[in-house]
């Protein structure tokens, strides 16, 4: 096996392990690292295709824990943002978007880690559903990075780890399918993407198995702290990648 292929499979394994443990984050791990070995027009569709597969596997186990009302509106509003994201991927400078997204994520993460009075929502709020869903659609369509805005909403709603992971999958699945259709329309969902996808499937299934084990052993209080730290790392990674 070519060394490049081994590196790609290792990246996919680590990214899937993160996703199956916390419910999000695989694109933030995979996309920047995969860009060392493939163009962004291949890396992003590959990550979204893997995301759809992972969501299907996790939902087969956790579907009863999904917050369907939240997921429904997040998907609806995100679909509105996907075309803008696709336009960004094809025509705009990715650094501008990454700097903006990275800065917002870092600000929110630091605030959540140090503040003693973090803003919380007792029930679903249409304004925040729209803001988080719409911007998730933009970032997802552009770079496959639709997780952070949805994670922020779940954090504001104080979902338990089980509800957190399950609801994120119910969001990622339909949005991923919409994104894949967009990539197909623009001609970047090609044979190369499917070749890497099929090659990655055994690694993905193995990572999901270990991720389920880790997820079941994380305490609820520590889970949200890990989420905030993960978001902070994602924001820093985006800024570094942009510059």
PAVEXZA-152763 format. One record per residue: x negated, y, z negated of N, C-alpha, C, O in turn; residue in three letters. Coordinates in steps of 0.05 Angstrom, whole numbers, plus 5000, padded with zeros to 4 digits. Layout:
N
XYZXYZXYZXYZAla...
This chain:
243
498349765000500050005000498250255000496350264986Unk499050455016497450695018497550854992499650864979Unk495250964984495151114958497351334957498451374935Unk497951474979499951674979502751564971504251684956Unk503251324981505851194975505951124945508051144933Unk503751034934503650974905504151224888505651204869Unk502951444896503451694881506351774883507551864863Unk507551754906510351824910512151654892514051754880Unk511651394892513351214876512951264846514851234830Unk510551334838510051404810511651654802512751674780Unk511651854820513152104815516152034812517452134794Unk517151864830519951794830520651644804522751694792Unk518851474794519351324769519551524746521351504730Unk517651704743517651894721520052074722521352114702Unk520752164746523052344749525652204742527352314728Unk525951954751528351794745528551734715530751734704Unk526251684702526251624674527251874658528751844639Unk526352104666527352354654530352384658531852444639Unk531252344682534152374689535852174673537952254662Unk535051924672536651724658536551754628538351654614Unk534551884618534351924589536052164580537552154561Unk535752394595537052644586539452714604541052884595Unk539752594627541952654645541352854666543052904684Unk538952974666538253174685535253194687533853054671Unk534253354705531353424705529653284726527353354729Unk530753084740529052924758528053104782525753074790Unk529753274792528953444814526753644806524953704821Unk526953744781525053934771522353804768520253934770Unk522353544762519853394760518853314788516553344795Unk520653204804519953084829519253274851517153244865Unk520953484855520553654878517753794879516353774899Unk516953934857514354064858512053864862510153934877Unk512253624851510053434854510053304882507953254894Unk512453244892512653124919511653314941510853224962Unk511753574935510853764955507953744961506953844981Unk506453604943503653554949503253344971501153324983Unk505353184976505152954994507052965018506752805036Unk509053145017510953165039512153445041512053595021Unk513153525064514353785067516953815050518153615043Unk517654065043520054115027522554015041524453935027Unk522554015068524953925083525353625080527453515086Unk523253475071523553185064523953145035525552975027Unk522453295018522553244989525353304977526353154961Unk526553534986529153604974531353404981532753314963Unk531753345007533853145013533352865000535252734992Unk530752794997530152534984531052544955532252364945Unk530452764941531152794913534252794910535252674891Unk535652924928538552934926539752654931541652574918Unk538652514950539552244956539052054932540851904925Unk536752084920536251924895538052004873538951844857Unk538652264871540452364850543252244853544452174832Unk544252224877546852104882546851814873548751724860Unk544751664879544651384872544451354842545851184830Unk542851514828542551504799545151564786545951434766Unk546551774796549151844784551151614786552651564767Unk551251474809553051254812552451034792554250914780Unk549950974788549150764769549850834740551050674726Unk549251084732549751174705552751194700553751124678Unk554351284719557251314716558551044714560651024701Unk557450844726558650574723558650484694560250304687Unk556950604678556750524649558150734632559350664612Unk557950994639558751214621561251364630561751584619Unk562751264649564951414660567051494639568351704643Unk567451344618569451414598568651644580570251754566Unk566151734582565151954566565052214581564152414570Unk565952214606565852454622567852664614570152594608Unk567052914612568853134607569853234634568753414647Unk572053104644572953134672573853424678573353514700Unk575053554659576053824665573654014670573654164689Unk571553994654569154164658567854084684567154264700Unk567453824689566153734713567653824738566353904758Unk570353814737571953884761571454174769570854234792Unk571554364750571254644757568354714764567854884780Unk566454584751563654634758563154544787561654674801Unk564354324795563954234822565254424842564054494862Unk567754514836569154694854567554944858567255034881Unk566555064837565155324839562355274852561355454866Unk561155044846558554994858558754964888556955044903Unk560854844898561254804927561155074941560155094964Unk562155284928562155554940559255654943558655814961Unk557455564925554755664926552855494944550755594952Unk553655254951551955074967551155194994548855185001Unk553055315009552355435035550255645033548455675050Unk550355805011548356015007545655885001543555985011Unk545655674986543155524980541955405005539555425009Unk543655285023542655175047541355385065539355345078Unk542755625066541655845082538955935070537055995085Unk538755935044536156005030533955815038531755895043Unk534655555037532655345044531555385072529155355077Unk533355445091532555455119531255725126529355725142Unk532155945114531356205124529956395104528656585113Unk530056345078529056535059526456435045525856205046Unk525056625033522656565018523356434992524656554975Unk522456184988523156034964522056154939523156114917Unk519856294940518556404916520356604902520456614878Unk521956764917523656964905525756824888526256914865Unk527056624898529056474883527856344859529056344837Unk525556224862524356074839523556264817523756194793Unk522556494823521756684803524256774787524156784762Unk526456834801528856914787530056694770530756744747Unk530156444781531256224765529456154742530356114720Unk526756154746524956094725525056284702525056214679Unk525256544709525456754688527956724671527856744647Unk530256674684532756634670532656394651533556404629Unk531556174661531455924645529655964621530255884599Unk527356094625525456144603526756314582526556264558Unk528156534590529456704572531556564555531756594531Unk533256404568535356254554534056054535535056024512Unk532055914544530855694527529555814502529955704480Unk528056024505526756154482528856254463528556214438Unk530956374473533156474456534456244440534956274416Unk534956024454536255794441534455664420535455564399Unk531755664424529955544405529455714380529055594359Unk529455974383528756144360531156284347530956364324Unk533356304360535656444349537156274329537356024332Unk538156394308539856254288542756284294544456164281Unk543556444315546356484322546656454352547356654365Unk546156224362546356174390549256184400551056084386Unk549656314422552356344433553556074441552255924456Unk555956014431557255754437560055804447561356004440Unk561155614462563855624472565455404458564655164458Unk567655474445569355274432571055104451571854884445Unk571555224475573055084496572055174523570455364524Unk573055054544572155134571572955424577575155514570Unk571055564589571455844596571055874626568955804636Unk573055984640572955994669570756174679569556124700Unk570156384664568056574673565356424673563856434693Unk564756284651562156144649562155904667560055824677Unk564455774671564555554690563855654718562355514733Unk564855884725564255994752561356074754560056004774Unk560256214734557456314735555556074737553856064755Unk555955884719554055654719554455474743552555374755Unk556955424751557455254774556555384800555255254817Unk557155644804556355774829553355784833552355724855Unk551955864812549055884815547755604817545655574829Unk549055414804548055144807548255054836546454914847Unk550455124849550755054877548655184895547655064914Unk548055434889545955574905543255444901541955384921Unk542455404877539755284872539654994881537554894889Unk541954854879541954574888541754554918540254384928Unk543254724932543154714961540454804972539454704992Unk539154984957536555084967534254894961532654834978Unk534054794936531754644928532354394912530554274901Unk534954314911535654084896535454124866535253934850Unk535354384857534954454829537554544817537654764804Unk539754394820542354484810542754414780544854494769Unk540954284767541354194740541354414719543254424702Unk539354604718539154784696541654944689542354964666Unk543055074709545555224701547655044688549055134670Unk547854794698549854614686549054524658550654494640Unk546454484654545354414628545954644608546654594585Unk545554884617546155124600549055124592549755184569Unk550855064611553755064604554254844583555754884564Unk553154604588553554384569552554454541553654374521Unk550354594540549154684515551054884501551454864477Unk552155064516554055264504556555124494557755214474Unk557254894506559654754497558954544475560754424464Unk556454524468555554334447556454054452557353914433Unk556153964476556853674482554953494467552553554464Unk555953264459554253064447552452944469553052974492Unk550252814461548452694482549952514501549352524525Unk551752354492553252164509555052314529554952264553Unk556552514519558252674536556552844555557252884579Unk554252934545552453104561551552954585551853054608Unk550452714581549352564604551552474623551152494647Unk553752384612555852274629557152504646557652464670Unk557652734634558952944649557153054671558053134692Unk554553074665552653164685552652984710552453074732Unk552952724705553052534728555552574745555452554769Unk557852624731560352674745560152934762561552954782Unk558453114754557953354770555953294792556453374815Unk553753164786551653124806552652954830551752994852Unk554352764825555152574846556552714869555652694891Unk558852854864560152984887558553214899558553254924Unk557053364882555453584893553153474910552353594930Unk552053244901549853124917550853044944549453074964Unk553352924945554452844970554953084989554353065013Unk555953294978556353544993553653645004553453725027Unk551653644987548953734995547853565017546553665036Unk548153295015547153115036548553165062547253155083Unk551053225062552453295087551253545099550953565123Unk550653735082549353985092546653935104545954045125Unk545053765091542453695102542653545129541153595147Unk544653365131545253235156545953435178545053405200Unk547653625171548553825190546153985201546054055224Unk544254045183541954205192539754025203537654125211Unk540153765204538253585217535853505200533853425212Unk535953535174533653475157534053215140532353145125Unk536453085143536852835131536152615152537952515166Unk533652555154532652395176531752115167531952045144Unk530551975186529651695181527451695160527351515143Unk525751895159523551905140524651915111523651785093Unk526752075107528052095081529151825072528651745049Unk530551685090531651435083529551215079529851035062Unk527351235093525151045089524051065061523650865047Unk523551315052522551345024524651275004523951164982Unk527151325010529351254991529450954987529550864964Unk529450795008529650505006527150394992527350204977Unk524950514997522450424985522550474954521250324939Unk523950684946524050764918526050614901525850614876Unk527950474913530250364898529350174875530450204853Unk527549984879526749814857525549974833526049914810Unk523950174840522750344819524850494804524750524780Unk526850594819529050754807530650584787531250674765Unk531250334795532850164777531250094752532450074730Unk528650054755526949994731526950234713527050204688Unk526650474724526550714707529250764693529250854671Unk531450704707534150734694534350554670535450634650Unk533350314672533450124650532050234625533150234603Unk529650324629528050444607529350704597529250764573Unk530450864615531651114607534151064590534551214571Unk535750864596538050794580537150724551538550794532Unk535050574550533950504523533150754507533850774484Unk531650934520530751174506533151344498533251454476Unk535151374516537451534511538951444486539851604470Unk539251184483540751074460539251104434540451054412Unk536751174434535151194410534451484402532951534384Unk535651684416535151964410537352064392539752034399Unk536652184370538652294351539852554363538552694378Unk542352604356543852834368542453094363542253264381Unk541553154338540253404332537753444348537153664358Unk536153234351533653254366534153274396532553384411Unk536453164405537053164434537153444445535853504465Unk538653624432538953894442536254044441535654214459Unk534653994421532054124420530254024443528854184455Unk530353774449528953664472529853794498528353854516Unk532553834500533653964523532554244527531854324549Unk532454394505531454674506528554674514527654844530Unk526954494502524154484509523754404538522054514552Unk525454214547525354134575525954364594524654394614Unk528054514587528754754603526454954604525855064625Unk525254994581522955184580520755094598519555254612Unk520054834597517954724614518754754644517054814660Unk521254714650522254744677521855034687520955074709Unk522555224670522255504677519355574683518755714702Unk517555484665514755544669513755414695512155524710Unk514555164699513755024723514655164749513155184768Unk517055274748518155414771516455674777515755734800Unk515855814755514156054759511455994770510356124787Unk510255784758507555694768507655614797505855684813Unk509755474804509955374832510455614851509455614874Unk511955814841512556044858510056204864509656314886Unk508256234844505856394847503456244858501356354861Unk
